[in-house]
Amino acid sequence: MDEQRVSELPDASVSTASSRVTVAPRPVVRRGVALGAAGGALALGLLAGGVSGGLIAAALASSDTDTASTSTVEGAAYAPPTIDHRSFGGPTSESDQSPATAATADQQVGVVTITTVLGYQDASAAGTGMVLTSDGLVLTNNHVIEGSTSIEVTVESTGETYTAVVVGTDASSDVAVLQLQDASGLTTVALDDDNGVAVGDAVTAVGNAEGGGDLLAALGSVTALDQTMTASSNGSSPETLDGLIQFSAAVVGGDSGGPVYDDEGEVIGMTTAASSGTVDTIAYAIDIEDALVIAHQIQTGVASDTVTIGYPAFLGISLGSGSGAVVAGVLEGTPAASSGLVAGDVITAVDGVAVTSSSALSALLDAHAPGDTVTLTWTVAATGASTSTSVTLIAGPAD
C-alpha cells in the first residue's frame, strides 16, 4: 500500500465481554440500481439468538449475487455474499421507539456517508463513518467496506466528497480505517472523554439510513454493557465481537459505522448491528475505546493474524470443494485470467512449494503483498499435463 499520511489517535483501552447473542452484520448493498432506490432484501446469515425473532444486521441487499465466484480461499479468490430473501425489519407500529429524524448540524459534524463499488459483483454498497483526524482518517465497520474495489466518502457537514483508500481492516472485530485522499482541515467527531456510559443513559445513533445519503438520528437508551455477540453469515465460521454496548433505538440499514452519541454529544460507540422481528429494535455498538485500540494498531501499520494493512494480494480464482486446490472459476481481468487458469484445473504448487489443499494455497498467497510475482504450477484439467507460469498479484477487494 502507498504510504499514507495519518495523525495520532487518542489513547484507548479495551473492555471485557459478558453475555452471548448472535448476529450477522452487513452494509446496505445494491446491485445494478442507484443507492437509495426503493426495494431490496436482507443479506444475512440468521442464527438462533437470544432475542425473539432473531438478530440481523442493519443492512439491505438485492437478490442478485455472483454465485460463480464463491470461494474458500481468502486472498486468492473473491467470495461475494449469498443473498437471503427477507424484508428489512425494524420497529413495528406498536413500538414505543421514536422514528429517526434528520440529524442536527451538531450531530453531523465529523460524520461521513460511505459509498463503495464492489467491482467483482457489479454491485454498490453504503454505510457510515467517523472522521478521527483533520487529515481524513476515518473509522467505520469492516463490513461496510468489505469486498469494495473503490470507495467514496462524503463529509456531510460540508458536502465535500473524497476518494478513500483502505488503511487497514480487522474483520474479526468489524473495524476498518480509511484515509481520505487530499483531505485537510477536517472537523473530527467529539469522542467520549469520561468513559461514563451506563445502563439507562440516553443515546442517539446517527447514520446514513438505508443508504439514502442523508444522515438521520435515532433516539434511544443503553440497555446493557459489555455484551458479546457471535456473528455468522452465509455459512461462514462465526466471529465473536465483545465489549459491546447494547441499546434500544430505531437504527436501520446503512447506519453501520456511524456514531452513537451520549447526552453530551460525545461518541461512545459505533453502530454495528440491529434486531428484526421485535417490537423495539435492539442495537449493538462497538465501544469507541475498543475501536480506537484497533485503529491505533492499523494506523501504525502493525499487521497480525486478524489485522490486514492495506489491501490483500489477489489472484482472482474461486475454489471448489474436495481434495486439492481445484479451480472452480476465474474472474475476468485478474492475474488468474491472464495466466491461462480455467475451471477444473488443480493448483499444485506456489513458488515450488507443494499445495495439497485450499487452506495450503491460502496460507501461501496470504504471505504475499500486491505487486509480488509468484510462480504457479497446476495440472491442466483438459490434458492432465502439468504447467507453470509467473503471475503478478494485484490488490484485491478490501477484506
C-alpha positions as CSV (number, residue, x, y, z in Angstrom):
1,M,0.0,0.0,0.0
2,D,1.2,3.5,-0.7
3,E,2.4,5.4,2.4
4,Q,-0.5,7.2,4.0
5,R,-0.3,10.5,6.0
6,V,-2.2,10.0,9.2
7,S,-2.3,11.7,12.6
8,E,-2.0,10.3,16.1
9,L,-5.2,8.9,17.5
10,P,-6.3,9.3,21.1
11,D,-5.4,6.6,23.6
12,A,-7.9,3.9,24.4
13,S,-8.3,0.8,26.5
14,V,-10.1,-2.5,25.9
15,S,-13.3,-3.5,27.7
16,T,-14.3,-7.1,28.7
17,A,-17.2,-9.2,27.5
18,S,-20.1,-10.9,29.1
19,S,-23.4,-12.5,27.8
20,R,-23.8,-14.0,24.4
21,V,-26.2,-13.4,21.5
22,T,-26.0,-14.0,17.7
23,V,-26.0,-11.6,14.8
24,A,-24.6,-11.2,11.2
25,P,-23.7,-7.7,10.2
26,R,-23.9,-6.4,6.6
27,P,-23.9,-2.9,5.0
28,V,-26.5,-1.6,2.6
29,V,-25.7,-3.4,-0.7
30,R,-27.4,-3.0,-4.0
31,R,-26.6,-4.4,-7.4
32,G,-27.5,-2.7,-10.7
33,V,-29.5,0.1,-9.1
34,A,-28.8,3.6,-7.7
35,L,-28.3,3.8,-3.9
36,G,-31.4,5.0,-2.2
37,A,-33.8,3.3,-4.6
38,A,-36.8,1.5,-3.2
39,G,-36.9,-2.2,-2.7
40,G,-34.4,-4.8,-1.7
41,A,-34.0,-7.7,0.7
42,L,-31.7,-8.5,3.5
43,A,-28.3,-10.2,3.1
44,L,-27.8,-12.2,6.3
45,G,-26.9,-15.4,7.9
46,L,-29.5,-15.8,10.5
47,L,-28.7,-17.8,13.6
48,A,-30.9,-18.6,16.6
49,G,-30.4,-15.8,19.0
50,G,-31.2,-14.6,22.5
51,V,-33.8,-12.2,21.2
52,S,-37.3,-13.0,19.9
53,G,-37.3,-13.0,16.1
54,G,-33.6,-13.4,15.9
55,L,-30.9,-10.8,15.1
56,I,-29.9,-9.4,11.8
57,A,-27.5,-6.8,10.5
58,A,-28.7,-3.3,9.7
59,A,-28.4,-4.0,6.0
60,L,-30.2,-4.2,2.7
61,A,-29.2,-6.1,-0.5
62,S,-30.6,-7.1,-3.8
63,S,-31.5,-10.7,-4.7
64,D,-28.7,-10.8,-7.4
65,T,-25.3,-12.3,-6.5
66,D,-22.4,-13.7,-8.3
67,T,-22.7,-17.3,-7.2
68,A,-20.0,-18.5,-9.6
69,S,-17.4,-16.7,-7.5
70,T,-17.9,-18.4,-4.2
71,S,-14.6,-19.3,-2.7
72,T,-13.0,-20.9,0.3
73,V,-9.6,-19.1,0.0
74,E,-9.1,-15.5,1.3
75,G,-6.6,-13.6,-0.6
76,A,-6.8,-16.0,-3.5
77,A,-10.3,-15.6,-4.6
78,Y,-13.3,-13.4,-4.1
79,A,-16.4,-14.6,-2.2
80,P,-19.4,-12.3,-2.6
81,P,-22.2,-12.7,0.0
82,T,-25.1,-15.0,-0.5
83,I,-28.4,-13.2,-0.5
84,D,-31.2,-14.2,1.8
85,H,-34.7,-13.1,0.7
86,R,-36.1,-11.4,3.8
87,S,-37.7,-8.0,4.2
88,F,-35.9,-5.5,6.4
89,G,-37.2,-5.4,10.0
90,G,-37.1,-2.6,12.4
91,P,-39.7,-1.3,14.9
92,T,-43.4,-2.2,14.3
93,S,-46.3,0.2,14.5
94,E,-46.7,-0.9,18.2
95,S,-43.2,0.2,19.0
96,D,-42.5,2.8,21.7
97,Q,-39.3,3.9,19.9
98,S,-39.2,7.2,18.2
99,P,-38.7,7.1,14.4
100,A,-35.4,8.5,13.2
101,T,-35.4,12.2,12.2
102,A,-32.9,14.4,10.4
103,A,-29.7,14.8,12.2
104,T,-28.9,18.3,13.6
105,A,-26.0,20.3,12.4
106,D,-24.1,19.4,15.6
107,Q,-24.8,15.7,15.1
108,Q,-23.5,15.8,11.6
109,V,-20.1,17.2,12.5
110,G,-17.3,14.7,11.6
111,V,-19.8,12.1,10.3
112,V,-19.4,10.8,6.8
113,T,-21.5,8.8,4.4
114,I,-19.7,6.0,2.6
115,T,-20.5,4.5,-0.8
116,T,-18.5,1.7,-2.3
117,V,-18.2,-0.1,-5.6
118,L,-17.9,-3.9,-5.4
119,G,-16.3,-4.3,-8.8
120,Y,-16.3,-8.1,-8.9
121,Q,-20.0,-8.2,-8.1
122,D,-21.3,-5.4,-10.3
123,A,-22.7,-4.0,-7.0
124,S,-22.5,-1.0,-4.8
125,A,-22.8,-0.5,-1.0
126,A,-23.4,2.2,1.5
127,G,-22.7,2.9,5.2
128,T,-21.4,5.5,7.6
129,G,-18.1,6.5,9.2
130,M,-16.5,9.0,11.6
131,V,-13.6,11.4,11.0
132,L,-10.9,10.9,13.5
133,T,-8.2,13.3,12.3
134,S,-8.1,16.6,10.4
135,D,-6.2,15.0,7.5
136,G,-9.0,12.5,6.8
137,L,-8.5,9.3,8.8
138,V,-12.0,7.7,9.0
139,L,-13.3,4.9,11.3
140,T,-16.0,2.6,10.1
141,N,-17.2,-1.1,10.3
142,N,-15.2,-3.6,8.3
143,H,-18.5,-4.9,6.8
144,V,-19.3,-1.5,5.4
145,I,-16.3,-1.6,3.0
146,E,-15.8,-5.4,2.8
147,G,-15.4,-6.5,-0.8
148,S,-15.0,-3.0,-2.1
149,T,-12.8,-2.1,-5.1
150,S,-13.4,1.7,-4.8
151,I,-14.7,3.9,-2.0
152,E,-16.1,7.5,-2.0
153,V,-16.7,9.3,1.3
154,T,-18.8,12.5,1.7
155,V,-18.3,14.8,4.7
156,E,-21.9,15.6,5.3
157,S,-21.3,18.9,7.2
158,T,-19.5,20.4,4.2
159,G,-20.8,18.3,1.3
160,E,-17.2,17.6,0.2
161,T,-16.6,14.2,-1.4
162,Y,-13.3,12.4,-1.3
163,T,-11.8,9.2,-2.7
164,A,-10.8,6.9,0.1
165,V,-8.3,4.1,0.4
166,V,-8.2,1.3,3.0
167,V,-5.5,1.8,5.6
168,G,-6.3,-1.5,7.3
169,T,-9.1,-3.8,8.4
170,D,-9.8,-6.2,11.3
171,A,-12.7,-8.4,10.2
172,S,-12.7,-10.3,13.5
173,S,-13.5,-7.0,15.3
174,D,-15.5,-5.5,12.5
175,V,-13.3,-2.4,12.4
176,A,-11.8,-0.6,9.4
177,V,-9.8,2.6,8.9
178,L,-9.9,4.6,5.7
179,Q,-7.7,7.5,4.5
180,L,-9.4,10.3,2.5
181,Q,-7.2,11.5,-0.3
182,D,-6.1,15.1,-0.4
183,A,-8.0,15.9,2.7
184,S,-7.0,18.6,5.2
185,G,-8.6,20.8,7.8
186,L,-11.5,18.4,8.5
187,T,-13.5,18.7,11.7
188,T,-13.5,15.5,13.7
189,V,-16.2,13.8,15.8
190,A,-16.2,14.5,19.5
191,L,-15.0,11.4,21.3
192,D,-16.2,10.5,24.8
193,D,-13.6,11.7,27.4
194,D,-15.1,10.4,30.7
195,N,-16.0,6.8,30.0
196,G,-19.2,7.5,31.8
197,V,-21.8,5.4,29.8
198,A,-24.2,3.4,32.0
199,V,-27.4,1.4,31.6
200,G,-30.3,3.7,31.2
201,D,-28.3,6.6,29.6
202,A,-29.9,8.4,26.7
203,V,-28.1,7.9,23.4
204,T,-28.5,8.9,19.8
205,A,-27.4,6.9,16.8
206,V,-26.6,8.9,13.6
207,G,-26.2,7.2,10.2
208,N,-26.7,7.0,6.5
209,A,-30.2,5.5,6.9
210,E,-30.9,2.9,4.3
211,G,-28.1,4.3,2.2
212,G,-30.1,7.3,1.2
213,G,-27.2,9.7,1.6
214,D,-28.9,11.7,4.4
215,L,-27.9,11.5,8.0
216,L,-30.8,10.6,10.3
217,A,-30.7,10.5,14.1
218,A,-32.4,7.7,16.1
219,L,-33.0,8.4,19.8
220,G,-32.7,5.6,22.4
221,S,-31.2,4.4,25.6
222,V,-28.5,2.0,26.8
223,T,-29.9,-1.4,27.9
224,A,-26.8,-3.4,28.7
225,L,-23.0,-3.1,28.6
226,D,-20.0,-5.4,27.9
227,Q,-22.2,-7.7,25.7
228,T,-20.8,-10.4,23.4
229,M,-22.4,-11.4,20.1
230,T,-21.3,-14.1,17.7
231,A,-21.7,-13.1,14.0
232,S,-22.0,-15.7,11.3
233,S,-23.0,-15.1,7.7
234,N,-23.6,-17.3,4.7
235,G,-22.4,-20.4,6.5
236,S,-19.0,-18.9,7.4
237,S,-17.3,-19.6,10.6
238,P,-18.7,-17.4,13.4
239,E,-16.9,-14.3,14.5
240,T,-17.3,-13.1,18.1
241,L,-17.5,-9.4,19.0
242,D,-17.2,-8.5,22.6
243,G,-17.3,-5.4,24.9
244,L,-20.4,-4.2,23.0
245,I,-22.9,-1.6,24.1
246,Q,-26.5,-2.8,23.7
247,F,-29.1,-0.1,23.1
248,S,-32.6,0.4,22.1
249,A,-33.1,2.7,19.0
250,A,-34.7,2.6,15.6
251,V,-31.5,2.0,13.6
252,V,-31.8,0.7,10.1
253,G,-29.6,-0.4,7.2
254,G,-26.8,1.9,6.3
255,D,-26.4,3.1,9.9
256,S,-23.5,0.7,10.4
257,G,-20.2,2.5,11.1
258,G,-22.0,5.6,12.5
259,P,-21.6,7.3,15.9
260,V,-23.6,6.6,19.0
261,Y,-23.7,9.8,21.0
262,D,-24.2,10.2,24.7
263,D,-26.3,13.1,26.1
264,E,-23.2,15.3,25.9
265,G,-22.9,14.8,22.2
266,E,-19.8,12.7,22.5
267,V,-19.2,9.4,20.7
268,I,-19.4,6.4,23.0
269,G,-19.7,3.7,20.3
270,M,-20.0,2.7,16.7
271,T,-23.3,1.2,15.5
272,T,-22.7,-2.3,14.2
273,A,-25.9,-4.4,14.1
274,A,-29.6,-4.4,15.0
275,S,-32.5,-6.7,15.5
276,S,-35.5,-7.6,13.4
277,G,-38.9,-9.2,14.2
278,T,-39.1,-7.5,17.6
279,V,-41.4,-4.7,18.7
280,D,-38.5,-2.5,19.6
281,T,-35.2,-2.6,17.7
282,I,-32.3,-3.9,19.8
283,A,-29.0,-2.5,18.5
284,Y,-25.3,-3.1,19.2
285,A,-22.4,-0.7,19.1
286,I,-18.6,-1.4,19.4
287,D,-17.3,0.6,22.3
288,I,-15.4,3.5,20.9
289,E,-12.4,2.7,23.2
290,D,-12.2,-0.8,21.8
291,A,-12.5,0.5,18.2
292,L,-9.7,3.0,18.8
293,V,-7.3,0.3,20.1
294,I,-7.6,-1.4,16.7
295,A,-7.5,1.9,14.8
296,H,-4.2,2.6,16.6
297,Q,-2.8,-0.7,15.5
298,I,-3.9,-0.2,11.9
299,Q,-2.6,3.3,11.8
300,T,0.8,2.3,13.0
301,G,1.0,-0.5,10.3
302,V,1.1,-3.5,12.7
303,A,-0.4,-6.5,10.9
304,S,-1.5,-9.6,12.8
305,D,-3.5,-12.7,12.4
306,T,-6.6,-10.6,12.4
307,V,-5.4,-7.1,11.2
308,T,-4.7,-6.6,7.4
309,I,-2.8,-3.5,6.5
310,G,-3.9,-2.1,3.2
311,Y,-5.3,-4.3,0.5
312,P,-4.7,-8.1,0.3
313,A,-2.8,-9.7,-2.6
314,F,-5.3,-11.1,-5.1
315,L,-5.1,-13.9,-7.6
316,G,-8.7,-13.9,-8.8
317,I,-10.0,-17.5,-8.6
318,S,-12.7,-19.4,-6.9
319,L,-12.1,-22.8,-5.5
320,G,-14.3,-25.9,-5.4
321,S,-14.7,-28.3,-2.6
322,G,-12.9,-31.6,-2.4
323,S,-9.3,-32.6,-2.2
324,G,-6.6,-30.3,-3.6
325,A,-6.9,-26.7,-4.8
326,V,-9.4,-27.2,-7.6
327,V,-10.2,-24.1,-9.6
328,A,-14.0,-23.6,-9.7
329,G,-13.9,-20.3,-11.7
330,V,-11.7,-17.5,-12.8
331,L,-12.6,-13.8,-12.5
332,E,-12.1,-11.6,-15.6
333,G,-9.3,-9.0,-15.5
334,T,-7.3,-10.7,-12.8
335,P,-3.9,-12.4,-12.8
336,A,-5.5,-15.8,-12.8
337,A,-7.3,-14.9,-16.1
338,S,-4.1,-13.8,-17.8
339,S,-2.3,-16.9,-16.5
340,G,-4.4,-19.4,-18.5
341,L,-6.0,-21.0,-15.5
342,V,-9.5,-22.3,-16.2
343,A,-12.2,-24.0,-14.2
344,G,-11.3,-27.6,-13.4
345,D,-7.5,-27.0,-13.2
346,V,-5.8,-28.0,-10.0
347,I,-3.1,-25.8,-8.5
348,T,-0.3,-28.0,-7.2
349,A,2.5,-25.5,-6.2
350,V,3.3,-21.9,-5.5
351,D,7.0,-20.9,-6.0
352,G,7.8,-24.6,-5.9
353,V,6.1,-25.2,-2.6
354,A,3.6,-28.1,-2.9
355,V,-0.1,-27.2,-2.5
356,T,-2.3,-30.1,-1.3
357,S,-5.4,-28.2,-0.2
358,S,-7.3,-24.9,-0.4
359,S,-6.1,-23.9,3.0
360,A,-2.5,-24.5,2.0
361,L,-2.9,-22.3,-1.1
362,S,-4.5,-19.6,1.1
363,A,-1.6,-19.6,3.5
364,L,1.0,-19.3,0.7
365,L,-0.8,-16.5,-1.0
366,D,-1.6,-14.6,2.2
367,A,2.1,-14.3,2.8
368,H,2.4,-12.1,-0.3
369,A,1.5,-8.4,-1.0
370,P,0.0,-6.8,-4.1
371,G,2.8,-6.5,-6.7
372,D,4.6,-9.7,-5.7
373,T,5.3,-12.1,-8.5
374,V,4.7,-15.8,-7.8
375,T,5.2,-18.9,-9.9
376,L,2.0,-21.1,-10.1
377,T,2.1,-24.7,-11.1
378,W,-1.1,-26.6,-11.9
379,T,-2.5,-29.7,-13.5
380,V,-4.5,-28.8,-16.7
381,A,-7.9,-30.3,-16.5
382,A,-8.2,-30.9,-20.2
383,T,-5.0,-32.8,-20.7
384,G,-3.7,-33.9,-17.3
385,A,-0.4,-32.2,-18.1
386,S,1.5,-30.0,-15.6
387,T,2.3,-26.5,-16.5
388,S,3.7,-23.4,-14.7
389,T,3.7,-19.6,-15.2
390,S,4.6,-16.5,-13.3
391,V,1.8,-14.1,-12.3
392,T,2.0,-10.7,-10.5
393,L,-0.6,-10.5,-7.8
394,I,-2.8,-7.4,-7.7
395,A,-4.6,-5.5,-4.9
396,G,-7.8,-7.3,-4.2
397,P,-11.1,-6.2,-2.7
398,A,-10.9,-5.0,0.9
399,D,-11.0,-7.8,3.4
